[in-house]
């Protein structure tokens, strides 16, 4: 049976790099991996979703409602938007950052309050962290994606060093140190 991960965020947050990193890591670990990317208005801050499925044999990358083992969300509202895809007993790893969508920016709507609390009240296992602060501590606010991958690594029986190797293969040499630090900071966060 395949394991499934959804990576959700808004354009420009690095969800595609995160899926590339996961794909590389899982292929190196000997899994059959399928990755599919869905770009909404990603260049304008719209929703971006990536599906990652892996296992002994995977036939389709698509994750249907109620099938995701993990949702890694780069923003709170995106977590709420896709939580219906999480299977019972699955986990949402979410950056506590708030990025206002266009309707909020132009004043037509307000950003919902208590998103994470509402998910928890519905029985969703939420693993929330301030990935933006940790990424900034690592040296770049753009490294939120790798902070979240560090947090995700806790849920897998894949050695820490393998994650580091995948990062080194997926990012430009000039940014390896920052990304390794970001990964470490995400990894060291308590559950």
C-alpha contacts under 8 A as a table, 3 or more apart, distances in Angstrom:
res1	aa1	res2	aa2	distance
1	X	55	X	6.35
1	X	56	X	7.37
1	X	57	X	7.88
2	X	53	X	6.18
2	X	54	X	5.26
2	X	55	X	4.44
2	X	56	X	7.16
2	X	57	X	7.31
2	X	58	X	6.39
3	X	53	X	5.65
3	X	54	X	5.39
3	X	55	X	6.16
3	X	68	X	7.78
3	X	69	X	6.54
4	X	51	X	7.38
4	X	52	X	5.82
4	X	53	X	4.57
4	X	54	X	6.66
4	X	63	X	7.10
4	X	67	X	7.22
4	X	68	X	5.06
4	X	69	X	5.26
4	X	70	X	6.61
5	X	51	X	6.05
5	X	52	X	5.10
5	X	53	X	6.43
5	X	68	X	5.69
5	X	69	X	5.95
5	X	70	X	4.77
5	X	71	X	5.75
5	X	72	X	7.36
6	X	49	X	6.89
6	X	50	X	5.69
6	X	51	X	4.78
6	X	52	X	6.26
6	X	63	X	7.72
6	X	68	X	6.54
6	X	70	X	6.27
6	X	71	X	4.68
6	X	72	X	6.13
7	X	15	X	6.41
7	X	18	X	7.90
7	X	19	X	7.27
7	X	49	X	5.72
7	X	50	X	5.04
7	X	51	X	6.53
7	X	52	X	7.95
7	X	71	X	5.85
7	X	72	X	4.76
7	X	73	X	5.94
7	X	74	X	7.84
8	X	15	X	6.91
8	X	47	X	7.27
8	X	48	X	5.77
8	X	49	X	4.59
8	X	50	X	6.48
8	X	71	X	7.24
8	X	72	X	6.22
8	X	73	X	4.83
8	X	74	X	6.25
8	X	75	X	7.94
8	X	78	X	6.30
8	X	79	X	7.17
8	X	82	X	7.81
9	X	13	X	6.70
9	X	15	X	6.64
9	X	47	X	5.80
9	X	48	X	5.37
9	X	49	X	6.69
9	X	73	X	5.79
9	X	74	X	4.79
9	X	75	X	5.95
9	X	78	X	5.89
10	X	13	X	6.11
10	X	42	X	6.25
10	X	45	X	5.23
10	X	46	X	5.16
10	X	47	X	4.49
10	X	48	X	5.31
10	X	74	X	7.51
10	X	75	X	7.74
10	X	78	X	7.81
11	X	14	X	7.62
11	X	41	X	7.35
11	X	42	X	3.93
11	X	43	X	5.37
11	X	44	X	6.59
11	X	45	X	4.58
11	X	46	X	5.61
11	X	47	X	6.35
11	X	48	X	6.02
12	X	15	X	7.85
12	X	42	X	7.16
12	X	43	X	6.90
12	X	45	X	6.97
13	X	74	X	7.19
13	X	142	X	6.88
13	X	144	X	7.48
13	X	145	X	6.86
14	X	17	X	5.32
14	X	18	X	6.38
14	X	142	X	7.48
14	X	143	X	7.96
14	X	144	X	7.93
14	X	145	X	5.75
15	X	18	X	4.97
15	X	19	X	6.25
15	X	48	X	7.39
15	X	49	X	7.75
15	X	50	X	7.27
15	X	74	X	7.88
15	X	145	X	6.45
16	X	19	X	5.12
16	X	20	X	6.14
16	X	37	X	7.66
16	X	50	X	7.24
17	X	20	X	4.95
17	X	21	X	6.08
17	X	145	X	7.75
17	X	170	X	7.53
18	X	21	X	5.08
18	X	22	X	6.23
18	X	145	X	6.02
18	X	146	X	6.76
18	X	149	X	6.97
19	X	22	X	5.04
19	X	23	X	5.98
19	X	35	X	7.35
19	X	50	X	6.77
19	X	51	X	7.97
19	X	52	X	7.00
20	X	23	X	5.08
20	X	24	X	6.09
20	X	170	X	7.15
21	X	24	X	5.20
21	X	25	X	6.13
21	X	166	X	6.06
21	X	167	X	6.34
21	X	170	X	6.05
22	X	25	X	5.12
22	X	26	X	6.04
22	X	52	X	7.83
22	X	166	X	8.00
23	X	26	X	5.28
23	X	27	X	6.06
23	X	33	X	6.47
23	X	34	X	7.73
23	X	35	X	7.09
23	X	52	X	7.32
24	X	27	X	5.29
24	X	28	X	6.11
24	X	166	X	6.25
24	X	170	X	7.93
25	X	28	X	5.17
25	X	29	X	6.27
25	X	162	X	7.05
25	X	163	X	6.55
25	X	166	X	5.47
26	X	29	X	4.90
26	X	30	X	6.55
26	X	31	X	5.63
26	X	32	X	7.81
26	X	33	X	6.85
26	X	54	X	7.29
27	X	30	X	5.14
27	X	31	X	5.18
27	X	32	X	6.49
27	X	33	X	6.37
28	X	31	X	7.48
31	X	54	X	5.97
31	X	55	X	5.31
31	X	56	X	5.78
31	X	57	X	7.70
32	X	54	X	5.51
32	X	55	X	5.50
32	X	56	X	5.69
32	X	57	X	5.44
32	X	58	X	6.02
33	X	52	X	7.13
33	X	53	X	5.73
33	X	54	X	4.39
33	X	55	X	6.83
33	X	57	X	7.97
33	X	58	X	6.56
34	X	51	X	7.94
34	X	52	X	5.91
34	X	53	X	5.30
34	X	54	X	6.43
34	X	58	X	6.72
34	X	59	X	7.71
34	X	60	X	6.66
34	X	61	X	4.93
35	X	50	X	7.03
35	X	51	X	5.53
35	X	52	X	4.64
35	X	53	X	6.52
35	X	61	X	5.51
36	X	50	X	5.63
36	X	51	X	5.12
36	X	52	X	6.75
36	X	61	X	5.71
36	X	62	X	6.98
37	X	48	X	7.57
37	X	49	X	5.95
37	X	50	X	4.36
37	X	51	X	6.39
38	X	48	X	5.92
38	X	49	X	5.12
38	X	50	X	6.06
39	X	42	X	5.57
39	X	47	X	6.86
39	X	48	X	4.90
39	X	49	X	6.63
40	X	46	X	5.71
40	X	47	X	5.37
40	X	48	X	5.85
41	X	44	X	5.44
41	X	45	X	6.49
41	X	46	X	4.35
41	X	47	X	6.49
41	X	48	X	7.84
42	X	45	X	5.27
42	X	46	X	4.49
42	X	47	X	5.89
42	X	48	X	5.90
43	X	46	X	6.93
45	X	101	X	7.41
46	X	101	X	7.58
47	X	78	X	7.48
51	X	61	X	6.06
51	X	62	X	6.25
51	X	63	X	6.48
52	X	61	X	6.25
53	X	58	X	6.91
53	X	60	X	7.78
53	X	61	X	5.54
53	X	62	X	7.87
53	X	63	X	7.93
54	X	57	X	7.44
54	X	58	X	6.22
55	X	58	X	6.13
58	X	61	X	7.50
63	X	67	X	6.01
63	X	68	X	6.41
63	X	85	X	7.45
64	X	67	X	5.59
64	X	68	X	7.62
64	X	85	X	6.32
65	X	68	X	7.64
65	X	84	X	5.91
65	X	85	X	3.98
65	X	86	X	6.91
65	X	87	X	7.81
66	X	84	X	6.10
66	X	85	X	4.38
66	X	86	X	4.79
66	X	87	X	4.23
66	X	88	X	7.13
67	X	85	X	5.89
67	X	86	X	5.72
67	X	87	X	4.79
68	X	71	X	6.65
68	X	85	X	5.73
68	X	86	X	4.52
68	X	87	X	5.36
68	X	90	X	6.89
69	X	86	X	6.25
69	X	87	X	5.96
69	X	89	X	7.79
69	X	90	X	4.70
69	X	91	X	6.53
70	X	86	X	6.77
70	X	90	X	5.70
70	X	91	X	4.97
70	X	92	X	5.74
70	X	93	X	7.35
71	X	79	X	7.46
71	X	82	X	8.00
71	X	83	X	7.54
71	X	86	X	6.86
71	X	91	X	6.46
71	X	92	X	4.71
71	X	93	X	6.16
71	X	94	X	8.00
72	X	79	X	7.78
72	X	92	X	5.94
72	X	93	X	4.78
72	X	94	X	5.93
72	X	148	X	7.18
72	X	152	X	7.71
73	X	76	X	6.94
73	X	78	X	6.33
73	X	79	X	5.29
73	X	92	X	7.17
73	X	93	X	6.09
73	X	94	X	4.64
73	X	95	X	6.28
74	X	78	X	7.35
74	X	79	X	7.84
74	X	94	X	6.04
74	X	95	X	5.11
74	X	97	X	7.52
74	X	144	X	7.52
74	X	145	X	7.09
74	X	148	X	7.78
75	X	78	X	5.53
75	X	79	X	6.53
75	X	94	X	6.45
75	X	95	X	5.31
75	X	96	X	6.26
75	X	97	X	5.41
75	X	98	X	5.92
75	X	99	X	6.67
76	X	79	X	5.13
76	X	80	X	6.56
76	X	94	X	6.45
76	X	95	X	6.53
76	X	96	X	5.83
76	X	97	X	6.49
76	X	98	X	6.17
76	X	115	X	6.79
76	X	116	X	7.10
77	X	80	X	5.09
77	X	81	X	6.16
77	X	98	X	7.43
77	X	112	X	7.90
77	X	115	X	7.04
78	X	81	X	4.91
78	X	82	X	6.37
79	X	82	X	5.51
79	X	83	X	5.84
79	X	92	X	7.28
79	X	94	X	6.77
80	X	83	X	5.31
80	X	115	X	6.72
80	X	116	X	7.85
80	X	119	X	7.40
81	X	84	X	7.60
82	X	85	X	5.71
82	X	86	X	7.65
83	X	86	X	5.38
83	X	92	X	7.67
84	X	87	X	7.98
86	X	90	X	5.85
86	X	91	X	7.40
86	X	92	X	7.82
87	X	90	X	5.23
88	X	124	X	7.91
89	X	124	X	7.43
89	X	125	X	7.13
90	X	124	X	7.49
90	X	125	X	6.70
91	X	124	X	7.01
91	X	125	X	4.99
91	X	126	X	5.99
91	X	127	X	7.09
92	X	124	X	7.50
92	X	125	X	6.26
92	X	126	X	4.94
92	X	127	X	6.02
92	X	128	X	7.96
93	X	126	X	6.11
93	X	127	X	4.68
93	X	128	X	5.80
93	X	129	X	7.90
93	X	148	X	7.39
93	X	151	X	7.56
93	X	152	X	7.21
94	X	126	X	7.24
94	X	127	X	6.23
94	X	128	X	4.78
94	X	129	X	6.42
94	X	148	X	7.73
95	X	128	X	5.91
95	X	129	X	5.29
95	X	130	X	5.47
95	X	131	X	5.32
95	X	132	X	7.43
95	X	148	X	7.41
96	X	128	X	6.21
96	X	129	X	5.80
96	X	130	X	5.17
96	X	131	X	7.17
97	X	130	X	6.63
97	X	131	X	7.54
97	X	132	X	6.82
100	X	103	X	7.99
100	X	104	X	5.74
100	X	105	X	6.14
100	X	111	X	6.78
101	X	104	X	5.52
101	X	105	X	6.31
102	X	105	X	4.88
102	X	106	X	6.14
103	X	106	X	5.40
103	X	107	X	6.19
103	X	108	X	5.18
103	X	109	X	5.44
103	X	110	X	7.83
104	X	107	X	5.05
104	X	108	X	5.93
104	X	109	X	4.79
104	X	110	X	5.24
104	X	111	X	6.23
105	X	108	X	7.81
106	X	109	X	7.93
107	X	110	X	7.06
112	X	115	X	6.58
114	X	117	X	5.22
114	X	118	X	6.02
115	X	118	X	5.27
115	X	119	X	6.45
116	X	119	X	5.17
116	X	120	X	6.28
116	X	126	X	7.30
117	X	120	X	5.07
117	X	121	X	6.15
118	X	121	X	5.06
118	X	122	X	6.43
119	X	122	X	5.17
119	X	123	X	6.69
119	X	124	X	5.45
119	X	125	X	7.99
119	X	126	X	7.47
120	X	123	X	5.11
120	X	124	X	4.95
120	X	125	X	6.40
120	X	126	X	6.48
121	X	124	X	7.30
127	X	191	X	6.64
129	X	189	X	7.82
130	X	133	X	5.71
130	X	134	X	6.61
131	X	134	X	5.06
131	X	135	X	5.94
131	X	144	X	5.18
131	X	145	X	7.96
131	X	147	X	5.86
131	X	148	X	6.63
131	X	186	X	7.24
132	X	135	X	5.09
132	X	136	X	6.11
132	X	141	X	5.83
132	X	143	X	7.82
132	X	144	X	5.47
133	X	136	X	5.10
133	X	137	X	6.16
133	X	141	X	7.49
134	X	137	X	4.95
134	X	138	X	6.25
134	X	144	X	7.45
134	X	147	X	6.97
134	X	182	X	6.70
134	X	185	X	6.28
134	X	186	X	7.16
135	X	138	X	4.95
135	X	139	X	6.45
135	X	140	X	5.58
135	X	141	X	4.96
135	X	142	X	6.85
135	X	143	X	4.99
135	X	144	X	5.17
135	X	147	X	6.37
135	X	182	X	5.46
135	X	185	X	7.96
136	X	139	X	5.11
136	X	140	X	4.80
136	X	141	X	4.54
136	X	142	X	7.92
136	X	143	X	7.63
137	X	140	X	7.32
137	X	182	X	7.87
138	X	143	X	7.77
138	X	178	X	5.66
138	X	179	X	7.47
138	X	181	X	5.36
138	X	182	X	5.09
138	X	185	X	7.56
139	X	178	X	5.78
140	X	143	X	5.64
140	X	178	X	7.04
141	X	144	X	6.29
142	X	145	X	7.34
143	X	146	X	5.36
143	X	147	X	6.43
143	X	178	X	7.61
143	X	179	X	6.26
143	X	182	X	6.25
144	X	147	X	5.01
144	X	148	X	6.27
144	X	182	X	7.46
145	X	148	X	5.24
145	X	149	X	6.36
146	X	149	X	4.82
146	X	150	X	6.17
146	X	179	X	6.26
146	X	182	X	5.88
146	X	183	X	5.25
146	X	186	X	7.61
147	X	150	X	5.06
147	X	151	X	6.49
147	X	182	X	4.91
147	X	183	X	4.76
147	X	184	X	7.42
147	X	185	X	6.42
147	X	186	X	4.29
147	X	187	X	7.31
148	X	151	X	4.99
148	X	152	X	6.19
148	X	183	X	7.49
148	X	186	X	5.98
149	X	152	X	4.89
149	X	153	X	6.13
149	X	183	X	6.57
149	X	186	X	7.21
149	X	187	X	7.91
150	X	153	X	5.15
150	X	154	X	7.26
150	X	182	X	7.56
150	X	183	X	4.42
150	X	184	X	6.28
150	X	185	X	7.23
150	X	186	X	4.48
150	X	187	X	4.20
150	X	188	X	7.89
151	X	154	X	5.82
151	X	155	X	7.98
151	X	183	X	7.77
151	X	186	X	4.82
151	X	187	X	4.74
151	X	188	X	7.66
151	X	189	X	6.99
152	X	155	X	5.74
152	X	156	X	7.43
152	X	187	X	7.70
153	X	156	X	5.42
153	X	158	X	7.49
153	X	160	X	7.72
153	X	163	X	7.81
153	X	187	X	6.75
154	X	157	X	7.82
154	X	187	X	6.68
158	X	162	X	6.81
158	X	163	X	7.62
159	X	162	X	5.45
159	X	163	X	7.02
160	X	163	X	5.34
160	X	164	X	6.49
161	X	164	X	4.94
161	X	165	X	6.20
162	X	165	X	5.05
162	X	166	X	6.26
163	X	166	X	5.11
163	X	167	X	6.27
164	X	167	X	5.12
164	X	168	X	6.31
164	X	180	X	6.56
165	X	168	X	5.10
165	X	169	X	6.35
166	X	169	X	5.08
166	X	170	X	6.20
167	X	170	X	5.15
167	X	171	X	6.10
167	X	176	X	7.10
167	X	179	X	7.25
167	X	180	X	7.13
168	X	171	X	5.91
168	X	172	X	7.82
168	X	173	X	7.35
168	X	176	X	5.85
171	X	175	X	6.44
171	X	176	X	6.15
171	X	179	X	8.00
172	X	175	X	5.56
172	X	176	X	6.53
173	X	176	X	5.33
174	X	177	X	7.55
175	X	178	X	5.50
175	X	179	X	6.21
176	X	179	X	5.18
176	X	180	X	6.01
177	X	180	X	5.12
177	X	181	X	6.19
178	X	181	X	5.17
178	X	182	X	6.13
179	X	182	X	4.89
179	X	183	X	6.04
180	X	183	X	5.07
180	X	184	X	6.19
181	X	184	X	5.03
181	X	185	X	6.21
182	X	185	X	5.17
182	X	186	X	6.28
183	X	186	X	5.22
183	X	187	X	5.99
184	X	187	X	4.96
184	X	188	X	6.05
185	X	188	X	5.25
185	X	189	X	6.63
186	X	189	X	5.53
